[in-house]
Amino acid sequence: MPDKVSRREVMKLAGLTAVGIAGCGVASEPAASAALSAGALGALGAARGGRYVLPDLPYAYEALAPLYEERTLRLHHARHHAGYVRGLNAALDGLTAARDAGDYANIKALSRALAFHGSGHVLHTLFWNSMAPGGTGVPDAFARAVRRDFGSLDAMTAQFAAATKGVEASGWGVLAYEPLGAKLVILQAEKHQNLAVWGVVPLLVCDVWEHAYYLQYQNRRGDWVDAFLKLANWEFAANRYAAATG
């Protein structure tokens, strides 16, 4: 890797992933810090000493109520997201042990665990930042990009809502930037790592695993997605878009 890379290249290294397995500090904390500061995106779960850590929320547990109540958010963050962090570190430990022993009999399971837990960690880290108390407006520059690729803001949010509500089983709705076509796209991700497009930069993500909303919304996934859109942090999405395209 060159000693100096552009702002755009740094963001690609940190965010150009199959909707999730991003380099949020895999190698070292300084590398993660550089990638995150380049986009002024805050602490997004960088690794410390080579170990992934559960990031703090960018707001208090009760800050999103009543649309996203404290007990659901606390369980989701402190239990479920923490579980993906543990699983990710365990997968890396298992791969280290396999290399040391020269024994790759379990490589398929370890690779699957790395993809699943790694994508789960990255997507959840993005998810917390995809919401803000009361939501935010859509910045003008990002709104122009949305109108270019979707026709209107309403068309984009309608497609995002429909795609997210329609995810089969457990998964995510993802608004992303696709750099080859230089355009915004909306994807459905199953589990954490399936149905991705390699190279996209996820900008705004909504979790529709049942653990994300069932305590509060039961089986009313549609109501949860509608609530999420009222909390959507479009400024965060716009910042990631600017970093990816600048």
N, C-alpha and C positions, 0 to 999 in steps of 0.2 A: 504494500500500500504506500503511495507517495506520502512524504512528510506533511504536505499541505494539500488539502482538498477544498473544493468550493463548498459554499453553503448548501447548494443543491445536492452535491455528491454526498455530503454528510447525512442529509436527510434521507437520501436513497439507501445508504448503508444502514440507517436506523429504522427506516419505515417501509422500504420496498420489499414486501413479503407476500406470501400467499395468505392474505388477510390475517396475518397474525404473527408468524414466527419471525419477529423483528429482532435486530441486534440492539436491544435496550440494555447494553452493557454486558454482553456475553463475555467479552475478553477482559475488560477491566473497568473500574469505576471512572477513571479519567476519560476513556473513550465514550462511555455512556454520557457523561456530563457534557462533553463537546457536542454530541449529537443532539442532546435535549436543549442545550442553550442556544444552538443554532436556530432553532425554531421558536425560541422563547415560550416553550410549552410547559415548563415547570417540571417537577420531579415525577417522572412516569415509570417508577418501578425499576430504576437502574440496579444492576448487580453491585454488590459490595464484596470486595475481595474474591471475586469469581463466583459468589453465591447470589442467587436471586432473592429478593426480599419483597415482602408485602408493602406496597406503597401506602402512605397515609391518604385519606380522602382529602379532596380540595375544599371540603366544607364539613360542618358538623353532621353527625348522624341524623339529627332531627331537621336539618335545613331544607330538605326537599318535601317535607310534609305539607299538606295532606296527600299530595299526589303520589309520593313514595314515602311510606311511613318509616319511622325509626327502626322498629323491630325487624322489618324486612331488610332494610338497608344494612343494619348491623350484622344480621345473620349472613347475608349475601357476601359482605366484605370480609368479616372476621373469620368466617368458617369456610365458605365455598371458595372464595378467591385464595385464601390462605392454603387451602388444600391443593390448588393447582401449583402454587409456588413450591410446596413440599414435593409434589409429584415431579415437577420439573427438575429440582435439585437431585432428587433420587434417581431420575433417569440419567442425568449427567454422571452421577456417582457410579451407576451401573455400567455406563459406557467406559468410564475410566478403568474400572475393575476388569472389564472385558479386554481392553487394550493391554493392560498390565499382564494379564494371564495369557494373552494370545488366544482367548477362547470366545468365539463369536456365535456359539450355539443359540444364544438368546437374543441375537441382534434384531430380529423382526419385532419382538415385543418391546425391546428397548427403544427402537426407532419410532414405533407407534406411540409409546409413552412420551417421548420427547416432543413429537408433533402435537399430541393431544394436550398435554399439560403446558407446553410452551405457548401454543396458540391460546389456550385458556387464560394464561397469565397476561399476555399482551392485550387480548381483546378486553378483558376485565379492566386492565389499567386504562385503556382508551375509553371504556364505558363510563367510568366514574367522571372522567373529564368531559364526556359528551353531554353531561347534564350540569345545570346551574340553577340555583334557587330562582324560581320565577322564569327561567329560560332567558334567552337573549335574542336581540334582533339579528337579522342577517346583514353583515357588513356589505357596503355597496359593491366593492370589487368582486366579492364572492357571489353576490346576487347576480351580477352580470354573467359570470361563468355558468351559474345555474340556468339562467334564461337561455344562454347560448346552447346548452346541451339538453335541456328538458323543455324548453319553450316558456316556462314560467315557474315561479316559486311554488305556486299551488300544484302544478303538475308534478314537480319533483317530490313534494311532501306526500302527495297522493300515491305516487308510485312507491315511495319508501314505506309508507304505511301498509299498502297492499302486499308488498314483498315480505315485509317483516311479519305481518299477521299470517301470511301464507307459508311460512317456513315449515317444512315437514318435520314433525317430532321436535327435537331440541336443536336450537341454533341461534342465529343472529341475523339481523338486518344490517347491512353495511353500505354506507355512502362512501365511495372511494374515488381516487384519481388514478386513471390508467395512463401511464406515461408514453406508451408507444403510440396510442391514438391521441394523446394529449387531451383527454376528455374525462368528464365525470361519469361514473357508472354506479348503479345500485345493484348489489349482490345479495343473495341469500347464502348464508353459511350454515351447513349442517354440522352438528357437534360443535367443534371449534375450528376444525381444519379442512373440512370437505367443501367442495363446490367453490373453491377459490379461483382467482385468476392470478397467476404468478406475476409479481412486479407491481401490483396495485398498492397505493398508499391509502390505508383506511383513514377516513376523516371524521366520521361520526358513526357510532355503532350502538345498536339496541339489542340487549340480551332478552331472548324469549325462551330460554330454558325455564322450566316451571319453577325452579328454585328462585328465579329472579323476581317472581311476582305472585306466586300462588298464595302465600299467607294473606295478602291483601286483596288480590283480585280473583282468587280461586281459578276457575277455568275460563275466565273472561280475558283471554289474551288480547283481544281487540281493544278492550277498555284500557289495558295496561299500555299498549302501543300509543293510543291516543293521549294518555297521560304523559308518556315519555316525550312526545312531540311538544307538549306544553313546557317541558323542562329543558328542551334541547339547547345546547350551548353552541350556537352557530358561530360565535366568535372563535371558539376552539377549532371548529372545522375550517374556518376561514384562515386561521393562522397556519394550520397544517398544510392547507392548499397553497398558501403563499410560499411556505418553506419548500414545498415540493416543486414548485414551478418557478421560483425566483432565481 
